[in-house]
Amino acid sequence: MNPKVAIIILNWNGWEDTIVCLESVYQITYPLYEVIVVDNGSKDHSIEKIKSYAEGNIKVESKFFDFSQENKPICVKEYSKDGLESPVSTKEIITNTVARKNLILIKNDDNYGFAEGNNIGIKFALNKLNSDFVLLLNNDVVVDHHFLNELINVAENDSHIGILGPTVYDYRPPYKIQSAGTKIYWSLGEAINRTSRENKSSDKPEEVDSVIGCALLARSELFHKIGYLNKDYFAYLEETEWCVRAHKASYKIVYVPKGKIWHKGGATSNKITGFYLYHYTRNKFWFMKKHSSKKQYISFLIYFFGFRMWVAIGGILYRHKNTEVFPSFISFLKGIRDGMTT
């Protein structure tokens, strides 16, 4: 029997990307999955647009697939965050036995960030759907038809594998690799996406330190054993921190070359000036304080204040518009302050 997968897609004021992602998901060949869209308090009519897509009223276009009207209408079941605690049977949630015919829509009353927004969807998947695996998927990705088959096949061959990730390509030409798994350099405090495969002549899965959060498949048992994503992180490095916890619990993190997705990147964070600079900087300090050794943390501090900080400041001056330089700089400094003091 195929294990059941819950696919969780987080949306915040990004319905255009979300419905393209959904269309690619509803065309995958894997036979047993349910789709959960968690809306993080959007103000751009995302709920209405996603429902309209599900009814078949919005046709989406992509160079990676042809739009299909055959799986429309999709049956949408809506839940508010406050209403998730009430008892609901699986039969009430899943009204159609065909995976391509169901969409669970969870409506949050506020923006709870990437970590807690996904946690809300994960808890629903575990408690209401009894899913064997949970797939976290960014709304700004398009997936290959067979990518989930590839990930599940690898996971089913080794029970010690807890987390898996596909090859993540740029959404735009020349479609370079964004991530082939992640390597953590502890003495520098850097979690770097590998942008090429170590063994290009082989499609064999490879163990890595972590996988990028835009497409992360995890065994459901892992959440019971090591907990959920750290909601205090809000956004950035939460998946890396969670992968480290999985490693400490003796699970393998595996990159699967044959699995393929295409990722736009920055579709949400670019909407807010200084958002990335603040959260990534703060979370890096939190991550290192919790998981690195004393020697590694000291090495990280020397590297950060002696080199990385100045590179970041140079990047702020170079990349940002005149009106954004000061708020971006302040966000960066606040990230350092909050990361070191809280």
BATORDO-661224 format. One record per residue (C-alpha): residue number from 0; residue in one letter; chain; x, y, z. Coordinates in steps of 0.05 Angstrom, whole numbers, padded with zeros to 5 digits. Layout:
BEGIN
 num residu chaine      X      Y      Z
 NUM      A      A      X      Y      Z
...
//
This chain:
BEGIN
 num residu chaine      X      Y      Z
   0      M      A  00000  00000  00000
   1      N      A  00023  00071 -00014
   2      P      A  00034  00113  00048
   3      K      A -00012  00172  00056
   4      V      A  00019  00241  00046
   5      A      A -00008  00308  00070
   6      I      A  00017  00365  00026
   7      I      A  00017  00431  00063
   8      I      A  00022  00496  00025
   9      L      A  00026  00562  00062
  10      N      A -00004  00624  00031
  11      W      A  00002  00697  00052
  12      N      A -00022  00749  00002
  13      G      A  00004  00705 -00056
  14      W      A -00056  00671 -00088
  15      E      A -00027  00679 -00159
  16      D      A  00033  00635 -00141
  17      T      A -00009  00589 -00098
  18      I      A -00058  00569 -00153
  19      V      A -00001  00554 -00201
  20      C      A  00031  00511 -00147
  21      L      A -00035  00476 -00134
  22      E      A -00046  00461 -00208
  23      S      A  00023  00427 -00211
  24      V      A  00008  00388 -00148
  25      Y      A -00059  00363 -00173
  26      Q      A -00024  00334 -00234
  27      I      A  00027  00291 -00197
  28      T      A  00025  00216 -00209
  29      Y      A  00029  00195 -00136
  30      P      A -00038  00164 -00119
  31      L      A -00051  00178 -00045
  32      Y      A -00046  00249 -00019
  33      E      A -00088  00305  00009
  34      V      A -00074  00379  00000
  35      I      A -00078  00430  00056
  36      V      A -00072  00504  00042
  37      V      A -00060  00545  00104
  38      D      A -00076  00618  00093
  39      N      A -00038  00663  00141
  40      G      A -00089  00719  00147
  41      S      A -00083  00745  00075
  42      K      A -00114  00812  00057
  43      D      A -00112  00805 -00019
  44      H      A -00175  00763 -00028
  45      S      A -00133  00700 -00031
  46      I      A -00188  00657 -00002
  47      E      A -00237  00677 -00055
  48      K      A -00186  00669 -00111
  49      I      A -00164  00600 -00088
  50      K      A -00237  00577 -00084
  51      S      A -00251  00605 -00152
  52      Y      A -00192  00566 -00180
  53      A      A -00218  00503 -00147
  54      E      A -00285  00514 -00181
  55      G      A -00250  00516 -00248
  56      N      A -00262  00591 -00260
  57      I      A -00188  00612 -00262
  58      K      A -00143  00581 -00314
  59      V      A -00069  00582 -00295
  60      E      A -00011  00580 -00342
  61      S      A  00060  00553 -00334
  62      K      A  00116  00530 -00379
  63      F      A  00121  00467 -00336
  64      F      A  00051  00439 -00346
  65      D      A -00014  00446 -00386
  66      F      A -00075  00468 -00348
  67      S      A -00125  00412 -00337
  68      Q      A -00200  00422 -00330
  69      E      A -00212  00348 -00317
  70      N      A -00198  00351 -00243
  71      K      A -00245  00411 -00232
  72      P      A -00285  00426 -00192
  73      I      A -00243  00411 -00131
  74      C      A -00282  00402 -00067
  75      V      A -00260  00454 -00016
  76      K      A -00270  00444  00058
  77      E      A -00257  00507  00099
  78      Y      A -00235  00511  00172
  79      S      A -00218  00569  00216
  80      K      A -00158  00564  00262
  81      D      A -00204  00570  00323
  82      G      A -00248  00514  00297
  83      L      A -00193  00462  00289
  84      E      A -00201  00436  00360
  85      S      A -00271  00411  00349
  86      P      A -00277  00337  00333
  87      V      A -00281  00323  00258
  88      S      A -00282  00254  00226
  89      T      A -00239  00238  00166
  90      K      A -00302  00222  00127
  91      E      A -00327  00293  00139
  92      I      A -00261  00322  00114
  93      I      A -00250  00278  00054
  94      T      A -00312  00277  00011
  95      N      A -00280  00249 -00052
  96      T      A -00235  00188 -00054
  97      V      A -00197  00217 -00114
  98      A      A -00137  00257 -00089
  99      R      A -00143  00309 -00144
 100      K      A -00213  00327 -00121
 101      N      A -00202  00352 -00050
 102      L      A -00173  00416 -00019
 103      I      A -00172  00431  00055
 104      L      A -00168  00506  00068
 105      I      A -00148  00529  00137
 106      K      A -00160  00603  00149
 107      N      A -00115  00635  00202
 108      D      A -00136  00701  00232
 109      D      A -00066  00729  00229
 110      N      A  00003  00718  00198
 111      Y      A  00036  00666  00243
 112      G      A  00098  00661  00200
 113      F      A  00127  00602  00162
 114      A      A  00141  00559  00224
 115      E      A  00075  00565  00262
 116      G      A  00033  00570  00199
 117      N      A  00060  00503  00177
 118      N      A  00053  00475  00247
 119      I      A -00021  00489  00245
 120      G      A -00026  00449  00180
 121      I      A  00018  00394  00206
 122      K      A -00024  00384  00269
 123      F      A -00086  00380  00226
 124      A      A -00053  00328  00181
 125      L      A -00031  00285  00239
 126      N      A -00093  00290  00282
 127      K      A -00148  00291  00230
 128      L      A -00119  00255  00169
 129      N      A -00072  00204  00201
 130      S      A -00020  00219  00148
 131      D      A  00042  00175  00144
 132      F      A  00084  00232  00114
 133      V      A  00079  00307  00113
 134      L      A  00105  00348  00055
 135      L      A  00119  00422  00067
 136      L      A  00115  00459  00001
 137      N      A  00125  00533 -00012
 138      N      A  00070  00566 -00052
 139      D      A  00120  00594 -00102
 140      V      A  00142  00526 -00129
 141      V      A  00121  00482 -00187
 142      V      A  00131  00407 -00179
 143      D      A  00149  00353 -00229
 144      H      A  00095  00301 -00241
 145      H      A  00137  00245 -00210
 146      F      A  00175  00282 -00155
 147      L      A  00134  00254 -00097
 148      N      A  00140  00182 -00123
 149      E      A  00216  00190 -00123
 150      L      A  00217  00216 -00051
 151      I      A  00170  00164 -00024
 152      N      A  00207  00107 -00059
 153      V      A  00272  00127 -00025
 154      A      A  00238  00136  00043
 155      E      A  00204  00068  00040
 156      N      A  00271  00033  00028
 157      D      A  00302  00057  00093
 158      S      A  00263  00068  00157
 159      H      A  00320  00108  00187
 160      I      A  00308  00164  00136
 161      G      A  00267  00218  00170
 162      I      A  00270  00277  00122
 163      L      A  00278  00281  00047
 164      G      A  00285  00336 -00004
 165      P      A  00286  00339 -00081
 166      T      A  00331  00377 -00129
 167      V      A  00308  00449 -00127
 168      Y      A  00318  00487 -00192
 169      D      A  00310  00561 -00208
 170      Y      A  00241  00575 -00237
 171      R      A  00272  00620 -00290
 172      P      A  00323  00604 -00344
 173      P      A  00376  00577 -00344
 174      Y      A  00344  00534 -00290
 175      K      A  00406  00526 -00247
 176      I      A  00404  00484 -00184
 177      Q      A  00384  00525 -00124
 178      S      A  00393  00469 -00075
 179      A      A  00417  00397 -00076
 180      G      A  00413  00392 -00001
 181      T      A  00446  00437  00051
 182      K      A  00515  00435  00084
 183      I      A  00524  00466  00153
 184      Y      A  00592  00498  00166
 185      W      A  00589  00502  00241
 186      S      A  00652  00543  00252
 187      L      A  00623  00597  00206
 188      G      A  00550  00591  00227
 189      E      A  00530  00582  00154
 190      A      A  00479  00534  00125
 191      I      A  00496  00534  00051
 192      N      A  00453  00504 -00004
 193      R      A  00494  00459 -00048
 194      T      A  00485  00485 -00119
 195      S      A  00513  00424 -00154
 196      R      A  00509  00350 -00144
 197      E      A  00571  00318 -00114
 198      N      A  00567  00258 -00160
 199      K      A  00535  00281 -00225
 200      S      A  00543  00212 -00256
 201      S      A  00497  00180 -00204
 202      D      A  00424  00191 -00186
 203      K      A  00433  00156 -00119
 204      P      A  00405  00192 -00058
 205      E      A  00457  00227 -00014
 206      E      A  00457  00242  00061
 207      V      A  00461  00316  00075
 208      D      A  00459  00361  00137
 209      S      A  00390  00390  00120
 210      V      A  00344  00403  00061
 211      I      A  00313  00468  00039
 212      G      A  00245  00483  00068
 213      C      A  00210  00499  00003
 214      A      A  00200  00424 -00008
 215      L      A  00211  00381  00054
 216      L      A  00182  00311  00063
 217      A      A  00182  00283  00133
 218      R      A  00156  00221  00168
 219      S      A  00098  00237  00212
 220      E      A  00130  00200  00271
 221      L      A  00185  00252  00272
 222      F      A  00138  00307  00296
 223      H      A  00117  00263  00354
 224      K      A  00189  00248  00373
 225      I      A  00225  00315  00365
 226      G      A  00168  00365  00363
 227      Y      A  00146  00415  00311
 228      L      A  00181  00473  00277
 229      N      A  00204  00526  00326
 230      K      A  00150  00579  00322
 231      D      A  00195  00632  00353
 232      Y      A  00237  00632  00290
 233      F      A  00176  00656  00251
 234      A      A  00213  00650  00185
 235      Y      A  00283  00626  00161
 236      L      A  00328  00571  00187
 237      E      A  00270  00536  00222
 238      E      A  00276  00477  00175
 239      T      A  00351  00474  00186
 240      E      A  00342  00475  00261
 241      W      A  00289  00420  00256
 242      C      A  00335  00377  00212
 243      V      A  00390  00384  00265
 244      R      A  00341  00359  00318
 245      A      A  00324  00300  00272
 246      H      A  00398  00284  00265
 247      K      A  00406  00285  00340
 248      A      A  00348  00235  00344
 249      S      A  00388  00189  00297
 250      Y      A  00347  00201  00234
 251      K      A  00379  00209  00166
 252      I      A  00368  00271  00123
 253      V      A  00370  00252  00049
 254      Y      A  00373  00290 -00016
 255      V      A  00338  00254 -00074
 256      P      A  00367  00276 -00142
 257      K      A  00311  00247 -00184
 258      G      A  00258  00288 -00148
 259      K      A  00251  00355 -00184
 260      I      A  00216  00421 -00168
 261      W      A  00225  00493 -00193
 262      H      A  00227  00549 -00142
 263      K      A  00217  00624 -00153
 264      G      A  00244  00645 -00085
 265      G      A  00231  00708 -00044
 266      A      A  00158  00713 -00066
 267      T      A  00135  00727  00005
 268      S      A  00194  00758  00042
 269      N      A  00208  00809 -00012
 270      K      A  00142  00843  00003
 271      I      A  00169  00871  00069
 272      T      A  00231  00914  00074
 273      G      A  00282  00886  00122
 274      F      A  00241  00822  00137
 275      Y      A  00295  00774  00113
 276      L      A  00353  00813  00143
 277      Y      A  00321  00815  00212
 278      H      A  00295  00744  00218
 279      Y      A  00353  00708  00184
 280      T      A  00405  00746  00225
 281      R      A  00368  00736  00291
 282      N      A  00354  00663  00278
 283      K      A  00426  00649  00260
 284      F      A  00448  00670  00329
 285      W      A  00393  00630  00362
 286      F      A  00410  00569  00320
 287      M      A  00484  00572  00337
 288      K      A  00473  00585  00411
 289      K      A  00428  00524  00417
 290      H      A  00463  00473  00372
 291      S      A  00537  00490  00365
 292      S      A  00593  00473  00413
 293      K      A  00626  00529  00453
 294      K      A  00687  00528  00407
 295      Q      A  00643  00531  00345
 296      Y      A  00603  00589  00373
 297      I      A  00665  00630  00388
 298      S      A  00691  00616  00318
 299      F      A  00624  00638  00289
 300      L      A  00626  00704  00328
 301      I      A  00696  00720  00303
 302      Y      A  00676  00704  00232
 303      F      A  00611  00742  00236
 304      F      A  00636  00807  00267
 305      G      A  00703  00805  00230
 306      F      A  00676  00790  00161
 307      R      A  00603  00770  00149
 308      M      A  00573  00832  00182
 309      W      A  00613  00879  00136
 310      V      A  00594  00838  00074
 311      A      A  00521  00844  00094
 312      I      A  00526  00919  00104
 313      G      A  00559  00925  00036
 314      G      A  00502  00885  00006
 315      I      A  00450  00931  00038
 316      L      A  00483  00992  00008
 317      Y      A  00490  00959 -00061
 318      R      A  00424  00923 -00069
 319      H      A  00372  00967 -00035
 320      K      A  00340  01031 -00061
 321      N      A  00357  01096 -00025
 322      T      A  00291  01096  00013
 323      E      A  00304  01024  00037
 324      V      A  00376  01029  00059
 325      F      A  00364  01058  00128
 326      P      A  00306  01012  00148
 327      S      A  00344  00952  00121
 328      F      A  00406  00971  00160
 329      I      A  00365  00980  00224
 330      S      A  00331  00912  00213
 331      F      A  00399  00879  00207
 332      L      A  00425  00911  00271
 333      K      A  00361  00892  00308
 334      G      A  00371  00821  00284
 335      I      A  00440  00819  00315
 336      R      A  00416  00850  00380
 337      D      A  00356  00804  00389
 338      G      A  00396  00743  00368
 339      M      A  00449  00755  00420
 340      T      A  00405  00779  00477
 341      T      A  00343  00735  00474
//
